[in-house]
Amino acid sequence: MIIEKIIRNLFPVNKHQFDLVILKSSEVTFSFRVIRSGILIYNRDIAVVTDFIEKVSQKI
C-alpha cells in the first residue's frame, strides 16, 4: 500500500520523527485539531483542502 511506502521513506529531520496520519479517515475531533493548529506543508489542490475543512467543521 502507498501509505506504508511513504512511512518507510520518511527520514527524521533534525532528529525529529514524522507521523503520517490520513485525516480523511481520522476521528473528527483529531482532524479539527489538526486543521486548527497544524501547519500545511504541501498542497496540490486548495479546493480539496477547503472542502475537507468545511466537511470537518460541519461535523463539529
N, C-alpha and C positions, 0 to 999 in steps of 0.2 A: 504494500500500500504506500502511497506517496507520503503520507504523514511520517511513517517510520523512516523512510529515506531522508526526509528533511531533518528529523531528530538526530539521526546518525551523523549528519554532516554539519550540525551546529557545534561550533567550537567556542570555548569561553573567550570573552573579550575582557581584557584587564582582570583576568581571574574570576569573572562573573559568569555563572552558568545561565543558560536560557531555558525557559519552559515554553513549549508550544501548546496552545490551547485553541481548539476550534470553537469560537464564540457562538457560531450558529447552532451548535448542539449543546451549549452550556446552559446552566441554570440562569434564569432571567436576572436574578439579583447579582450574580457574578458578572454577567455581561454588562449590566448597568454600571457597576463599579468600575469596570474597565473603560467604558465609554466616558465616565465622569472624570476619572483620574489617570487614565492611561495615556500613552504617547503613541500616536500613529507614526510608524516608521516607513511604511510603504503603502501606496495607494495607486491602483491601476485604474479604478473607475469610481469616482466620487459619488455617482448615483447609487451604486451598490452600498456604499458606506452610509449615505444618508437614509436610504430605505431601511437598512438594518437598525440604525439609531431610532428611526420612527417606530418600527415594529417593537423594539425593546421598550421604548418609552410608553407605548400604548398598553403594555402588559403590566407595568409597574403600578 
